Amino acid sequence: MSDGLVSVWVCCSLAVVIMVTRLVMGRYCKTKWDTGDSLTAIAIACVFIRVAFTHVLIIWETNNIPDDYRETHDFTQREIYEREIGSKFTLVARSFYITL
């Protein structure tokens, strides 16, 4: 597993643990469910969506490659497909990161 993938999973897992702890402590202290709790639940969903897209784009990579590699490497149809999807997933993952 790559370092980037490990760091994404660790950071996002830590964020989810903190947010879930916030929601659980709210119930433990018997406070009413409010807008902040709803936004926290939405943020948890955004984290899971972002992790899913980021996981795929890190494995499949993107079209952001050095020119010398591009000139010397013969890309298969599968590699081209994966890099195209990875590049598109970058936009989705960044959108959910901003939303988060």
N, CA, C and O atoms as a Tinker XYZ file with bonds, in Angstrom:
   400  protein
     1  N      0.850000   -1.175000    0.000000    73     2
     2  CA     0.000000    0.000000    0.000000    64     1     3
     3  C      0.898000    1.240000    0.000000    63     2     4     5
     4  O      1.896000    1.298000    0.718000    81     3
     5  N      0.530000    2.217000   -0.807000    73     3     6
     6  CA     1.365000    3.415000   -0.928000    64     5     7
     7  C      1.215000    4.321000    0.295000    63     6     8     9
     8  O      0.236000    4.242000    1.037000    81     7
     9  N      2.209000    5.175000    0.476000    73     7    10
    10  CA     2.187000    6.109000    1.606000    64     9    11
    11  C      1.001000    7.062000    1.522000    63    10    12    13
    12  O      0.385000    7.396000    2.534000    81    11
    13  N      0.688000    7.499000    0.295000    73    11    14
    14  CA    -0.446000    8.404000    0.111000    64    13    15
    15  C     -1.756000    7.761000    0.514000    63    14    16    17
    16  O     -2.606000    8.395000    1.138000    81    15
    17  N     -1.913000    6.498000    0.154000    73    15    18
    18  CA    -3.138000    5.778000    0.488000    64    17    19
    19  C     -3.269000    5.578000    1.996000    63    18    20    21
    20  O     -4.351000    5.726000    2.563000    81    19
    21  N     -2.160000    5.243000    2.629000    73    19    22
    22  CA    -2.171000    5.062000    4.091000    64    21    23
    23  C     -2.528000    6.369000    4.779000    63    22    24    25
    24  O     -3.343000    6.377000    5.701000    81    23
    25  N     -1.932000    7.469000    4.349000    73    23    26
    26  CA    -2.201000    8.745000    5.012000    64    25    27
    27  C     -3.649000    9.186000    4.809000    63    26    28    29
    28  O     -4.251000    9.754000    5.720000    81    27
    29  N     -4.216000    8.935000    3.629000    73    27    30
    30  CA    -5.629000    9.278000    3.398000    64    29    31
    31  C     -6.520000    8.486000    4.341000    63    30    32    33
    32  O     -7.411000    9.052000    4.975000    81    31
    33  N     -6.291000    7.187000    4.439000    73    31    34
    34  CA    -7.117000    6.357000    5.310000    64    33    35
    35  C     -6.959000    6.723000    6.784000    63    34    36    37
    36  O     -7.943000    6.755000    7.523000    81    35
    37  N     -5.737000    6.996000    7.214000    73    35    38
    38  CA    -5.506000    7.345000    8.621000    64    37    39
    39  C     -6.178000    8.670000    8.965000    63    38    40    41
    40  O     -6.879000    8.771000    9.971000    81    39
    41  N     -5.968000    9.679000    8.135000    73    39    42
    42  CA    -6.537000   11.003000    8.415000    64    41    43
    43  C     -8.055000   10.986000    8.363000    63    42    44    45
    44  O     -8.714000   11.570000    9.223000    81    43
    45  N     -8.608000   10.326000    7.371000    73    43    46
    46  CA   -10.071000   10.280000    7.255000    64    45    47
    47  C    -10.689000    9.434000    8.363000    63    46    48    49
    48  O    -11.765000    9.758000    8.865000    81    47
    49  N    -10.017000    8.356000    8.746000    73    47    50
    50  CA   -10.521000    7.544000    9.859000    64    49    51
    51  C    -10.511000    8.337000   11.154000    63    50    52    53
    52  O    -11.453000    8.259000   11.943000    81    51
    53  N     -9.460000    9.092000   11.371000    73    51    54
    54  CA    -9.382000    9.931000   12.563000    64    53    55
    55  C    -10.495000   10.978000   12.561000    63    54    56    57
    56  O    -11.108000   11.238000   13.596000    81    55
    57  N    -10.753000   11.572000   11.406000    73    55    58
    58  CA   -11.825000   12.567000   11.301000    64    57    59
    59  C    -13.179000   11.938000   11.623000    63    58    60    61
    60  O    -13.987000   12.535000   12.334000    81    59
    61  N    -13.429000   10.738000   11.102000    73    59    62
    62  CA   -14.709000   10.063000   11.367000    64    61    63
    63  C    -14.826000    9.717000   12.842000    63    62    64    65
    64  O    -15.898000    9.880000   13.425000    81    63
    65  N    -13.752000    9.244000   13.457000    73    63    66
    66  CA   -13.788000    8.917000   14.888000    64    65    67
    67  C    -14.135000   10.157000   15.708000    63    66    68    69
    68  O    -14.946000   10.080000   16.630000    81    67
    69  N    -13.538000   11.283000   15.386000    73    67    70
    70  CA   -13.825000   12.523000   16.117000    64    69    71
    71  C    -15.285000   12.934000   15.935000    63    70    72    73
    72  O    -15.949000   13.321000   16.897000    81    71
    73  N    -15.783000   12.850000   14.702000    73    71    74
    74  CA   -17.171000   13.254000   14.449000    64    73    75
    75  C    -18.171000   12.294000   15.096000    63    74    76    77
    76  O    -19.184000   12.730000   15.642000    81    75
    77  N    -17.892000   11.002000   15.038000    73    75    78
    78  CA   -18.788000   10.034000   15.675000    64    77    79
    79  C    -18.762000   10.219000   17.189000    63    78    80    81
    80  O    -19.799000   10.112000   17.843000    81    79
    81  N    -17.601000   10.493000   17.742000    73    79    82
    82  CA   -17.501000   10.765000   19.178000    64    81    83
    83  C    -18.349000   11.969000   19.560000    63    82    84    85
    84  O    -19.005000   11.966000   20.602000    81    83
    85  N    -18.339000   12.988000   18.727000    73    83    86
    86  CA   -19.167000   14.174000   18.979000    64    85    87
    87  C    -20.648000   13.804000   19.015000    63    86    88    89
    88  O    -21.382000   14.249000   19.898000    81    87
    89  N    -21.082000   12.990000   18.058000    73    87    90
    90  CA   -22.487000   12.598000   18.019000    64    89    91
    91  C    -22.862000   11.695000   19.198000    63    90    92    93
    92  O    -23.931000   11.855000   19.787000    81    91
    93  N    -21.988000   10.752000   19.539000    73    91    94
    94  CA   -22.257000    9.843000   20.649000    64    93    95
    95  C    -22.286000   10.598000   21.977000    63    94    96    97
    96  O    -23.149000   10.344000   22.817000    81    95
    97  N    -21.357000   11.513000   22.165000    73    95    98
    98  CA   -21.341000   12.280000   23.416000    64    97    99
    99  C    -22.577000   13.174000   23.537000    63    98   100   101
   100  O    -23.067000   13.414000   24.640000    81    99
   101  N    -23.071000   13.657000   22.417000    73    99   102
   102  CA   -24.312000   14.429000   22.448000    64   101   103
   103  C    -25.482000   13.603000   22.938000    63   102   104   105
   104  O    -26.324000   14.087000   23.693000    81   103
   105  N    -25.531000   12.342000   22.502000    73   103   106
   106  CA   -26.599000   11.467000   22.965000    64   105   107
   107  C    -26.377000   11.072000   24.429000    63   106   108   109
   108  O    -27.330000   10.952000   25.199000    81   107
   109  N    -25.118000   10.874000   24.799000    73   107   110
   110  CA   -24.798000   10.491000   26.177000    64   109   111
   111  C    -25.172000   11.606000   27.149000    63   110   112   113
   112  O    -25.654000   11.342000   28.250000    81   111
   113  N    -24.950000   12.843000   26.741000    73   111   114
   114  CA   -25.273000   13.989000   27.595000    64   113   115
   115  C    -26.733000   14.407000   27.461000    63   114   116   117
   116  O    -27.162000   15.390000   28.065000    81   115
   117  N    -27.485000   13.661000   26.674000    73   115   118
   118  CA   -28.928000   13.877000   26.497000    64   117   119
   119  C    -29.272000   15.253000   25.926000    63   118   120   121
   120  O    -30.270000   15.857000   26.319000    81   119
   121  N    -28.456000   15.744000   25.010000    73   119   122
   122  CA   -28.782000   17.002000   24.340000    64   121   123
   123  C    -29.657000   16.711000   23.128000    63   122   124   125
   124  O    -29.636000   15.605000   22.587000    81   123
   125  N    -30.418000   17.701000   22.709000    73   123   126
   126  CA   -31.283000   17.539000   21.548000    64   125   127
   127  C    -30.456000   17.509000   20.272000    63   126   128   129
   128  O    -29.395000   18.127000   20.186000    81   127
   129  N    -30.960000   16.780000   19.286000    73   127   130
   130  CA   -30.332000   16.750000   17.957000    64   129   131
   131  C    -30.546000   18.121000   17.336000    63   130   132   133
   132  O    -31.685000   18.574000   17.224000    81   131
   133  N    -29.478000   18.785000   16.931000    73   131   134
   134  CA   -29.609000   20.119000   16.358000    64   133   135
   135  C    -28.952000   20.181000   14.977000    63   134   136   137
   136  O    -28.529000   19.160000   14.435000    81   135
   137  N    -28.874000   21.371000   14.426000    73   135   138
   138  CA   -28.315000   21.560000   13.087000    64   137   139
   139  C    -26.852000   21.129000   13.022000    63   138   140   141
   140  O    -26.412000   20.564000   12.021000    81   139
   141  N    -26.105000   21.394000   14.081000    73   139   142
   142  CA   -24.702000   20.991000   14.124000    64   141   143
   143  C    -24.538000   19.484000   14.022000    63   142   144   145
   144  O    -23.613000   18.994000   13.375000    81   143
   145  N    -25.443000   18.751000   14.666000    73   143   146
   146  CA   -25.404000   17.291000   14.580000    64   145   147
   147  C    -25.735000   16.819000   13.164000    63   146   148   149
   148  O    -25.119000   15.881000   12.659000    81   147
   149  N    -26.695000   17.462000   12.537000    73   147   150
   150  CA   -27.049000   17.107000   11.159000    64   149   151
   151  C    -25.887000   17.377000   10.217000    63   150   152   153
   152  O    -25.586000   16.563000    9.344000    81   151
   153  N    -25.241000   18.512000   10.393000    73   151   154
   154  CA   -24.089000   18.833000    9.553000    64   153   155
   155  C    -22.933000   17.867000    9.799000    63   154   156   157
   156  O    -22.194000   17.537000    8.871000    81   155
   157  N    -22.774000   17.418000   11.028000    73   155   158
   158  CA   -21.738000   16.427000   11.331000    64   157   159
   159  C    -22.029000   15.116000   10.626000    63   158   160   161
   160  O    -21.119000   14.485000   10.089000    81   159
   161  N    -23.289000   14.697000   10.622000    73   159   162
   162  CA   -23.666000   13.463000    9.926000    64   161   163
   163  C    -23.419000   13.597000    8.422000    63   162   164   165
   164  O    -22.945000   12.656000    7.786000    81   163
   165  N    -23.732000   14.740000    7.863000    73   163   166
   166  CA   -23.464000   14.981000    6.438000    64   165   167
   167  C    -21.959000   14.964000    6.171000    63   166   168   169
   168  O    -21.513000   14.442000    5.150000    81   167
   169  N    -21.182000   15.535000    7.087000    73   167   170
   170  CA   -19.726000   15.545000    6.933000    64   169   171
   171  C    -19.160000   14.126000    6.962000    63   170   172   173
   172  O    -18.217000   13.820000    6.232000    81   171
   173  N    -19.726000   13.263000    7.796000    73   171   174
   174  CA   -19.284000   11.866000    7.838000    64   173   175
   175  C    -19.533000   11.204000    6.488000    63   174   176   177
   176  O    -18.671000   10.487000    5.979000    81   175
   177  N    -20.701000   11.438000    5.909000    73   175   178
   178  CA   -21.002000   10.889000    4.585000    64   177   179
   179  C    -20.016000   11.428000    3.546000    63   178   180   181
   180  O    -19.554000   10.679000    2.685000    81   179
   181  N    -19.693000   12.717000    3.621000    73   179   182
   182  CA   -18.734000   13.322000    2.684000    64   181   183
   183  C    -17.349000   12.688000    2.821000    63   182   184   185
   184  O    -16.656000   12.485000    1.824000    81   183
   185  N    -16.951000   12.380000    4.044000    73   183   186
   186  CA   -15.652000   11.736000    4.261000    64   185   187
   187  C    -15.627000   10.359000    3.595000    63   186   188   189
   188  O    -14.655000   10.013000    2.923000    81   187
   189  N    -16.687000    9.579000    3.776000    73   187   190
   190  CA   -16.722000    8.246000    3.173000    64   189   191
   191  C    -16.705000    8.312000    1.649000    63   190   192   193
   192  O    -16.022000    7.521000    0.998000    81   191
   193  N    -17.449000    9.249000    1.083000    73   191   194
   194  CA   -17.468000    9.399000   -0.374000    64   193   195
   195  C    -16.089000    9.833000   -0.874000    63   194   196   197
   196  O    -15.583000    9.311000   -1.868000    81   195
   197  N    -15.495000   10.788000   -0.172000    73   195   198
   198  CA   -14.169000   11.271000   -0.573000    64   197   199
   199  C    -13.132000   10.162000   -0.500000    63   198   200   201
   200  O    -12.303000   10.032000   -1.400000    81   199
   201  N    -13.166000    9.358000    0.558000    73   199   202
   202  CA   -12.207000    8.264000    0.699000    64   201   203
   203  C    -12.369000    7.253000   -0.430000    63   202   204   205
   204  O    -11.379000    6.753000   -0.962000    81   203
   205  N    -13.603000    6.952000   -0.795000    73   203   206
   206  CA   -13.838000    5.988000   -1.872000    64   205   207
   207  C    -13.231000    6.478000   -3.183000    63   206   208   209
   208  O    -12.528000    5.727000   -3.860000    81   207
   209  N    -13.494000    7.713000   -3.538000    73   207   210
   210  CA   -12.962000    8.257000   -4.782000    64   209   211
   211  C    -11.442000    8.419000   -4.714000    63   210   212   213
   212  O    -10.750000    8.124000   -5.689000    81   211
   213  N    -10.924000    8.872000   -3.602000    73   211   214
   214  CA    -9.491000    9.075000   -3.456000    64   213   215
   215  C     -8.738000    7.753000   -3.506000    63   214   216   217
   216  O     -7.648000    7.680000   -4.074000    81   215
   217  N     -9.305000    6.716000   -2.920000    73   215   218
   218  CA    -8.674000    5.397000   -2.938000    64   217   219
   219  C     -8.468000    4.929000   -4.383000    63   218   220   221
   220  O     -7.385000    4.472000   -4.749000    81   219
   221  N     -9.514000    5.049000   -5.190000    73   219   222
   222  CA    -9.421000    4.623000   -6.584000    64   221   223
   223  C     -8.426000    5.477000   -7.354000    63   222   224   225
   224  O     -7.618000    4.948000   -8.118000    81   223
   225  N     -8.473000    6.787000   -7.163000    73   223   226
   226  CA    -7.571000    7.640000   -7.950000    64   225   227
   227  C     -6.121000    7.472000   -7.552000    63   226   228   229
   228  O     -5.238000    7.669000   -8.387000    81   227
   229  N     -5.839000    7.118000   -6.312000    73   227   230
   230  CA    -4.449000    6.869000   -5.928000    64   229   231
   231  C     -3.962000    5.559000   -6.539000    63   230   232   233
   232  O     -2.811000    5.473000   -6.969000    81   231
   233  N     -4.803000    4.557000   -6.583000    73   231   234
   234  CA    -4.410000    3.270000   -7.168000    64   233   235
   235  C     -4.269000    3.379000   -8.686000    63   234   236   237
   236  O     -3.290000    2.895000   -9.254000    81   235
   237  N     -5.239000    4.011000   -9.342000    73   235   238
   238  CA    -5.230000    4.101000  -10.808000    64   237   239
   239  C     -4.393000    5.260000  -11.323000    63   238   240   241
   240  O     -4.060000    5.294000  -12.508000    81   239
   241  N     -4.055000    6.186000  -10.484000    73   239   242
   242  CA    -3.280000    7.376000  -10.836000    64   241   243
   243  C     -4.071000    8.298000  -11.756000    63   242   244   245
   244  O     -5.222000    8.029000  -12.098000    81   243
   245  N     -3.427000    9.386000  -12.144000    73   243   246
   246  CA    -4.096000   10.391000  -12.974000    64   245   247
   247  C     -3.273000   10.662000  -14.228000    63   246   248   249
   248  O     -2.235000   10.039000  -14.452000    81   247
   249  N     -3.747000   11.589000  -15.033000    73   247   250
   250  CA    -3.024000   11.970000  -16.247000    64   249   251
   251  C     -1.856000   12.901000  -15.952000    63   250   252   253
   252  O     -1.130000   13.286000  -16.868000    81   251
   253  N     -1.665000   13.261000  -14.711000    73   251   254
   254  CA    -0.579000   14.159000  -14.313000    64   253   255
   255  C      0.718000   13.360000  -14.216000    63   254   256   257
   256  O      1.069000   12.857000  -13.149000    81   255
   257  N      1.437000   13.246000  -15.358000    73   255   258
   258  CA     2.677000   12.479000  -15.400000    64   257   259
   259  C      3.748000   13.316000  -16.098000    63   258   260   261
   260  O      3.426000   14.202000  -16.889000    81   259
   261  N      5.020000   13.037000  -15.807000    73   259   262
   262  CA     6.106000   13.798000  -16.440000    64   261   263
   263  C      6.149000   13.566000  -17.960000    63   262   264   265
   264  O      5.791000   12.492000  -18.443000    81   263
   265  N      6.582000   14.567000  -18.685000    73   263   266
   266  CA     6.645000   14.469000  -20.143000    64   265   267
   267  C      7.579000   13.359000  -20.616000    63   266   268   269
   268  O      7.270000   12.666000  -21.585000    81   267
   269  N      8.722000   13.179000  -19.942000    73   267   270
   270  CA     9.656000   12.144000  -20.385000    64   269   271
   271  C      9.066000   10.744000  -20.221000    63   270   272   273
   272  O      9.315000    9.866000  -21.046000    81   271
   273  N      8.286000   10.532000  -19.159000    73   271   274
   274  CA     7.611000    9.237000  -18.973000    64   273   275
   275  C      6.543000    9.044000  -20.047000    63   274   276   277
   276  O      6.389000    7.947000  -20.584000    81   275
   277  N      5.817000   10.096000  -20.354000    73   275   278
   278  CA     4.763000   10.040000  -21.366000    64   277   279
   279  C      5.346000    9.676000  -22.738000    63   278   280   281
   280  O      4.737000    8.925000  -23.501000    81   279
   281  N      6.534000   10.218000  -23.041000    73   279   282
   282  CA     7.149000    9.972000  -24.342000    64   281   283
   283  C      7.761000    8.585000  -24.465000    63   282   284   285
   284  O      7.798000    8.027000  -25.561000    81   283
   285  N      8.239000    8.018000  -23.369000    73   283   286
   286  CA     8.929000    6.729000  -23.436000    64   285   287
   287  C      8.052000    5.538000  -23.100000    63   286   288   289
   288  O      8.453000    4.403000  -23.355000    81   287
   289  N      6.885000    5.748000  -22.545000    73   287   290
   290  CA     6.030000    4.639000  -22.105000    64   289   291
   291  C      4.936000    4.378000  -23.136000    63   290   292   293
   292  O      4.310000    5.309000  -23.642000    81   291
   293  N      4.717000    3.110000  -23.438000    73   291   294
   294  CA     3.592000    2.714000  -24.294000    64   293   295
   295  C      2.413000    2.356000  -23.390000    63   294   296   297
   296  O      2.453000    1.355000  -22.674000    81   295
   297  N      1.379000    3.169000  -23.427000    73   295   298
   298  CA     0.215000    2.964000  -22.576000    64   297   299
   299  C     -0.741000    1.963000  -23.210000    63   298   300   301
   300  O     -1.028000    2.028000  -24.405000    81   299
   301  N     -1.227000    1.038000  -22.391000    73   299   302
   302  CA    -2.261000    0.115000  -22.854000    64   301   303
   303  C     -3.606000    0.812000  -22.762000    63   302   304   305
   304  O     -3.738000    1.858000  -22.127000    81   303
   305  N     -4.602000    0.219000  -23.406000    73   303   306
   306  CA    -5.956000    0.782000  -23.325000    64   305   307
   307  C     -6.443000    0.792000  -21.878000    63   306   308   309
   308  O     -7.151000    1.713000  -21.468000    81   307
   309  N     -6.076000   -0.208000  -21.119000    73   307   310
   310  CA    -6.478000   -0.284000  -19.709000    64   309   311
   311  C     -5.850000    0.857000  -18.902000    63   310   312   313
   312  O     -6.529000    1.491000  -18.095000    81   311
   313  N     -4.559000    1.119000  -19.116000    73   311   314
   314  CA    -3.886000    2.212000  -18.414000    64   313   315
   315  C     -4.506000    3.562000  -18.765000    63   314   316   317
   316  O     -4.695000    4.412000  -17.895000    81   315
   317  N     -4.816000    3.747000  -20.033000    73   315   318
   318  CA    -5.445000    5.002000  -20.457000    64   317   319
   319  C     -6.796000    5.170000  -19.779000    63   318   320   321
   320  O     -7.119000    6.249000  -19.282000    81   319
   321  N     -7.589000    4.095000  -19.761000    73   319   322
   322  CA    -8.901000    4.137000  -19.117000    64   321   323
   323  C     -8.768000    4.473000  -17.629000    63   322   324   325
   324  O     -9.474000    5.341000  -17.116000    81   323
   325  N     -7.855000    3.775000  -16.940000    73   323   326
   326  CA    -7.689000    3.992000  -15.498000    64   325   327
   327  C     -7.222000    5.412000  -15.197000    63   326   328   329
   328  O     -7.696000    6.023000  -14.239000    81   327
   329  N     -6.319000    5.938000  -15.983000    73   327   330
   330  CA    -5.831000    7.304000  -15.754000    64   329   331
   331  C     -6.912000    8.341000  -16.054000    63   330   332   333
   332  O     -6.991000    9.365000  -15.377000    81   331
   333  N     -7.737000    8.085000  -17.053000    73   331   334
   334  CA    -8.851000    9.007000  -17.336000    64   333   335
   335  C     -9.845000    9.018000  -16.179000    63   334   336   337
   336  O    -10.268000   10.083000  -15.729000    81   335
   337  N    -10.214000    7.837000  -15.701000    73   335   338
   338  CA   -11.154000    7.749000  -14.572000    64   337   339
   339  C    -10.520000    8.357000  -13.327000    63   338   340   341
   340  O    -11.191000    9.081000  -12.592000    81   339
   341  N     -9.251000    8.080000  -13.077000    73   339   342
   342  CA    -8.564000    8.661000  -11.927000    64   341   343
   343  C     -8.563000   10.173000  -11.964000    63   342   344   345
   344  O     -8.735000   10.824000  -10.933000    81   343
   345  N     -8.371000   10.742000  -13.154000    73   343   346
   346  CA    -8.391000   12.203000  -13.287000    64   345   347
   347  C     -9.776000   12.773000  -13.019000    63   346   348   349
   348  O     -9.906000   13.822000  -12.387000    81   347
   349  N    -10.803000   12.093000  -13.491000    73   347   350
   350  CA   -12.173000   12.547000  -13.232000    64   349   351
   351  C    -12.529000   12.404000  -11.758000    63   350   352   353
   352  O    -13.207000   13.257000  -11.186000    81   351
   353  N    -12.063000   11.312000  -11.150000    73   351   354
   354  CA   -12.324000   11.112000   -9.730000    64   353   355
   355  C    -11.648000   12.176000   -8.873000    63   354   356   357
   356  O    -12.122000   12.487000   -7.780000    81   355
   357  N    -10.543000   12.734000   -9.362000    73   355   358
   358  CA    -9.866000   13.803000   -8.634000    64   357   359
   359  C    -10.804000   14.990000   -8.429000    63   358   360   361
   360  O    -10.854000   15.574000   -7.346000    81   359
   361  N    -11.530000   15.334000   -9.460000    73   359   362
   362  CA   -12.475000   16.460000   -9.355000    64   361   363
   363  C    -13.578000   16.162000   -8.348000    63   362   364   365
   364  O    -13.948000   17.027000   -7.554000    81   363
   365  N    -14.100000   14.948000   -8.380000    73   363   366
   366  CA   -15.171000   14.576000   -7.438000    64   365   367
   367  C    -14.635000   14.571000   -6.012000    63   366   368   369
   368  O    -15.271000   15.110000   -5.106000    81   367
   369  N    -13.464000   13.963000   -5.809000    73   367   370
   370  CA   -12.886000   13.903000   -4.466000    64   369   371
   371  C    -12.590000   15.289000   -3.905000    63   370   372   373
   372  O    -12.815000   15.552000   -2.724000    81   371
   373  N    -12.089000   16.163000   -4.753000    73   371   374
   374  CA   -11.820000   17.535000   -4.302000    64   373   375
   375  C    -13.102000   18.267000   -3.963000    63   374   376   377
   376  O    -13.135000   19.051000   -3.015000    81   375
   377  N    -14.150000   18.026000   -4.717000    73   375   378
   378  CA   -15.450000   18.662000   -4.430000    64   377   379
   379  C    -15.963000   18.234000   -3.059000    63   378   380   381
   380  O    -16.449000   19.060000   -2.287000    81   379
   381  N    -15.855000   16.950000   -2.760000    73   379   382
   382  CA   -16.329000   16.486000   -1.461000    64   381   383
   383  C    -15.398000   16.941000   -0.338000    63   382   384   385
   384  O    -15.844000   17.128000    0.794000    81   383
   385  N    -14.114000   17.120000   -0.638000    73   383   386
   386  CA   -13.190000   17.654000    0.358000    64   385   387
   387  C    -13.559000   19.089000    0.701000    63   386   388   389
   388  O    -13.544000   19.479000    1.868000    81   387
   389  N    -13.890000   19.874000   -0.323000    73   387   390
   390  CA   -14.301000   21.259000   -0.097000    64   389   391
   391  C    -15.615000   21.304000    0.674000    63   390   392   393
   392  O    -15.779000   22.118000    1.582000    81   391
   393  N    -16.547000   20.429000    0.310000    73   391   394
   394  CA   -17.832000   20.369000    1.008000    64   393   395
   395  C    -17.624000   19.998000    2.475000    63   394   396   397
   396  O    -18.289000   20.527000    3.366000    81   395
   397  N    -16.697000   19.086000    2.703000    73   395   398
   398  CA   -16.412000   18.642000    4.072000    64   397   399
   399  C    -15.914000   19.800000    4.899000    63   398   400
   400  O    -15.619000   19.631000    6.082000    81   399
